């Protein structure tokens, strides 16, 4: 009559071993998925870092009132539209678009065109949503457009 007891004990051992192996397999899958997640999102930031730096360099030049430096960061088309560093200064001051503080919360690159989006506060204290469009020109990311939109809720009663 010891055979059913031995069979039950064997069954428990097999069951415990299968559970242990199942947990190990689940942990390995979780580690693999975690690695893929980190690699994917890490690569997004690595590939978009140059456009973020180009946009930040442009906004920093504007904040420092370095209009010749900011003008050099524009695409040829944008340079033609503003005509000169003086024209850029006029555009920025008349539009109350002089940045003081900004943050980037959206990055996108499609071929040789990139877009940055975020929030920006001007010297007058007005908060805006900002959009920078950048294009690859002469091997560098250059600003092709600079747009400010009224921030959500701003100006509403």
Secondary structure, DSSP 8 states (H G I E B T S, - for coil): -HHHHHHHHHHHHHHHHHHHHHHHHHHHHHHHHHHHHHHHHHHHHHHHHHHHHHHHHHHHHHHTT-HHHHHHTB-HHHHHHH-SHHHHHHHHHHTT--EEEEEEEEEEEETTEEEEEEEEEETTS-EEEEEEEEEEETTEEEEEEEEEEE-TTTT--
